[in-house]
Amino acid sequence: MVHLSIIEARLSHLGVNISRWFRAEIRELQHILMDHERIVAVVCGRYFGGYAILVATDQRLLLIDKKTLFMTVEDIRYDMISEIDYSSRLFDSTLTIFTINKQHRFTSMKYRQQLRTLTNYVQQRVMELRHYGQAPEFQQSNQNPRLEPSTYRPQITQAPSAQRSADIHQIMGAAALHDSPRTSLNPYGRVSLMTRRQISRTP
């Protein structure tokens, strides 16, 4: 649990002035954040269920909607995001986030610039996680296995063209093994990230 004064100090540092209509969501945020979690961006707006706040931390994306009789909290991990759509019009901006089994659509009018900053950060975090999760396996798959010479078979020298063909098949086999479902530790990290932006310009 993070104290409310720490959250308010962080929002002041980010230059975000939250309306009093979203004070319930900010108070609920102190019960959701972990002690070592840092707030990066906060945006007020609306989604399909009504008005809510969208909070981007260094570990996850939170959508909080707190009302008198009910509360909705969406916890979106960055490695679950497969596609991001951002569109900006004259009066509002919309961020659409696709996961493996759900779609989140968030629109803001007053906090359009903050929503774009949040979008850029989410894109950066997703790409960092994809690169970190795939680079070590890709390097490991490119390591050629060491073959011991057999004493019962004569060694056959391949022609240069045959050697290149064998190398190509070996690389293809490593790529197939790299994308094999049995070696996939995180099913969300294998999905390609797609980002589309549509910004209307006034004359």
TILOFI-678042 format. One record per residue (C-alpha): residue in three letters; x, z, y. Coordinates in pm, 1 decimal, decimal comma. Each point is the difference from the previous one (the first is absolute). Layout:
N
  residuo         X         Z         Y
      ala         X         Z         Y
...
***
This chain:
203
  residuo         X         Z         Y
      met       0,0       0,0       0,0
      val     125,6     -98,7     345,0
      his     -98,6     205,3     301,8
      leu    -229,3    -165,5     252,7
      ser     244,6      60,1     284,6
      ile     265,6    -205,7    -181,7
      ile    -244,2    -289,2     -41,9
      glu    -100,4      12,4     365,2
      ala     365,4       6,9     107,3
      arg      69,8    -304,3    -216,5
      leu    -297,6    -188,6     144,8
      ser     118,2      82,6     349,9
      his     346,8    -129,7     -88,5
      leu    -154,3    -326,1    -127,2
      gly    -204,2     -32,8     321,0
      val    -334,6       3,9    -181,7
      asn    -292,0     161,6     179,7
      ile    -269,2      73,2    -257,8
      ser    -358,0      19,0     122,8
      arg    -193,5     321,4     -54,4
      trp    -231,5    -189,3    -233,6
      phe     282,8      -5,3    -255,7
      arg     106,5     364,5      28,2
      ala    -156,3      78,9    -338,3
      glu     219,5    -263,3    -167,7
      ile     312,0     136,8     170,5
      arg     -81,1     352,4    -115,0
      glu     -54,3    -126,7    -353,0
      leu     333,6    -181,1      13,9
      gln     189,4     328,6      -0,8
      his    -139,7      74,6    -347,5
      ile      94,0    -342,3    -138,1
      leu     356,1     -43,0     123,6
      met     287,8     142,1    -199,9
      asp     267,3     213,8     159,3
      his     268,9    -269,7      -7,0
      glu    -232,9    -286,0      96,6
      arg      47,1    -163,3     340,1
      ile    -267,9    -178,3     204,3
      val     102,0    -345,3     121,2
      ala    -320,5    -145,7     150,3
      val    -360,9     107,4      56,5
      val    -289,2    -233,8      83,7
      cys    -364,5      81,5      69,0
      gly    -261,6    -254,3     -97,4
      arg    -272,1     -82,7    -247,2
      tyr     -27,0    -112,2    -360,6
      phe    -297,1     -82,5    -224,2
      gly    -107,7     365,0     -12,2
      gly      10,0      72,3     371,9
      tyr     266,1     129,4     239,4
      ala     327,1     140,4    -131,8
      ile     372,4      28,5      69,4
      leu     273,3    -195,6    -174,8
      val     327,9     189,7     -34,7
      ala     327,4    -152,9    -114,6
      thr     264,1     242,8    -121,8
      asp     341,9     -61,0    -148,3
      gln    -150,7      30,2    -350,1
      arg    -357,3    -128,2       4,5
      leu    -296,0    -132,6     197,6
      leu    -295,8     233,1      61,8
      leu    -355,0     -82,4     108,8
      ile    -194,4     313,0      99,9
      asp    -369,0      18,7      87,1
      lys    -128,5     353,7      56,9
      lys    -366,4      58,2      75,2
      thr    -218,2     308,3      -4,7
      leu    -146,0     -53,2    -345,9
      phe     263,7    -216,1    -168,1
      met     363,8    -102,2      11,1
      thr     187,7    -311,1    -116,3
      val     375,3     -12,8     -57,5
      glu     174,1    -314,6    -122,5
      asp     359,0      41,2    -120,6
      ile     176,8    -338,0     -14,7
      arg     355,6      -1,2    -132,1
      tyr     225,3    -273,2     132,0
      asp      94,4    -124,0    -346,3
      met    -370,4     -66,0     -70,4
      ile     -42,0    -247,9     287,3
      ser      -2,5    -365,5    -103,7
      glu    -116,4    -178,2     317,4
      ile     -39,0      76,5     369,8
      asp    -215,3    -196,6     243,7
      tyr      17,5      69,4     372,8
      ser    -218,8    -177,3     257,6
      ser     -27,0      60,8     372,0
      arg    -278,1    -118,3     227,6
      leu     -83,6      50,9     364,0
      phe    -169,1     337,6     -40,5
      asp     118,4     139,6    -335,0
      ser     252,6     -25,1    -281,3
      thr     -59,8      20,7    -373,2
      leu     231,2     100,3    -282,9
      thr     -98,6     -87,7    -357,0
      ile     197,2     156,5    -283,5
      phe     -31,2    -122,4    -358,8
      thr     102,2     210,2    -296,9
      ile     -21,1     -80,2    -369,1
      asn    -367,1      98,2     -21,8
      lys    -126,4      67,2     353,6
      gln     -23,6    -139,6     351,3
      his      27,4     203,2     320,2
      arg    -113,1    -142,7     334,0
      phe      70,7     192,8     319,1
      thr     -90,0    -111,3     355,1
      ser     102,7     153,7     331,0
      met     -85,2     -89,3     359,0
      lys     183,2     252,5     216,7
      tyr     306,7      37,2    -223,2
      arg      83,0    -363,7     -60,7
      gln     369,7      36,9      79,5
      gln      30,5     308,1    -221,1
      leu    -167,5    -189,9    -284,1
      arg     254,6    -277,8      27,6
      thr     285,2     252,2      -0,5
      leu    -148,9     158,6    -311,2
      thr     -26,8    -341,9    -165,5
      asn     365,3     -77,1      64,9
      tyr     106,3     332,7    -145,5
      val    -211,6     -45,6    -313,3
      gln     153,5    -344,1     -54,6
      gln     348,8     143,0      36,3
      arg     -64,3     285,5    -243,2
      val    -152,1    -228,2    -263,0
      met     292,8    -242,1      16,1
      glu     250,5     285,6     -22,1
      leu    -168,7     135,7    -312,3
      arg     -16,6    -343,6    -160,8
      his     367,4     -67,0      69,8
      tyr     108,7     344,1    -119,0
      gly    -205,1     -21,3    -316,6
      gln     105,1    -350,9    -104,0
      ala     364,5     -29,5     105,9
      pro     152,5     231,9    -265,4
      glu    -198,8    -162,8    -281,2
      phe      89,9    -346,0     123,9
      gln     370,0      87,7      -2,5
      gln     -32,6     150,1    -345,3
      ser    -176,7    -307,4    -134,4
      asn     281,7    -223,8     129,5
      gln     266,0     186,1    -196,2
      asn     109,7    -214,7    -292,5
      pro       1,0     187,6    -332,9
      arg     336,7      27,5    -166,9
      leu       5,7    -190,9    -332,4
      glu     247,7      96,8    -269,3
      pro     162,1    -296,6    -178,9
      ser    -106,2     -33,1    -362,8
      thr     266,0     -15,6    -268,2
      tyr    -217,4    -211,6    -229,1
      arg     -90,0    -275,5     249,2
      pro     238,6    -234,8     172,1
      gln     -12,0       4,7     378,6
      ile    -159,6    -316,7     139,2
      thr     108,3    -125,8     340,2
      gln    -291,7    -143,2     195,5
      ala      21,8    -292,9     234,3
      pro     -35,9      70,1     375,1
      ser    -350,5    -144,6       7,9
      ala    -105,1     204,5    -301,7
      gln     152,5     312,3     155,0
      arg    -198,5     -52,6     322,2
      ser    -318,3     -45,6    -204,5
      ala      69,6     323,3    -187,8
      asp      57,4     183,7     330,1
      ile    -330,5    -130,1     137,3
      his    -187,2     118,2    -310,3
      gln     170,2     337,6      24,8
      ile    -104,4      41,4     365,7
      met    -356,2    -105,4     -81,5
      gly     -10,3     248,3    -283,9
      ala     122,5     278,8     227,7
      ala    -263,7     -86,0     259,1
      ala    -270,0       1,3    -267,6
      leu     121,7     336,7    -124,6
      his       4,9     128,6     359,9
      asp    -366,8     -94,4      48,6
      ser    -108,5     118,7    -341,5
      pro    -286,2     255,4      12,0
      arg     185,5     223,1    -243,9
      thr     286,4      50,2     247,3
      ser    -225,3      47,5     303,9
      leu      15,0     362,0     108,2
      asn    -241,2     -44,2     289,7
      pro    -280,1    -259,0     -41,1
      tyr     -65,2      -4,0     375,8
      gly     358,3     -84,3      91,4
      arg     -12,9    -332,0    -190,0
      val    -270,4    -142,6     226,1
      ser     123,5    -218,2     283,4
      leu     -63,8     119,9     352,4
      met    -198,7    -240,0     216,5
      thr     -37,5      44,9     373,5
      arg    -219,7    -207,5     225,9
      arg     -45,1      43,3     372,1
      gln    -255,0    -164,7     220,9
      ile      39,4      65,3     371,4
      ser    -226,4    -165,1     254,8
      arg     153,7     -85,3     333,6
      thr    -197,5      -8,8     318,4
      pro      71,1    -292,8     233,8
***
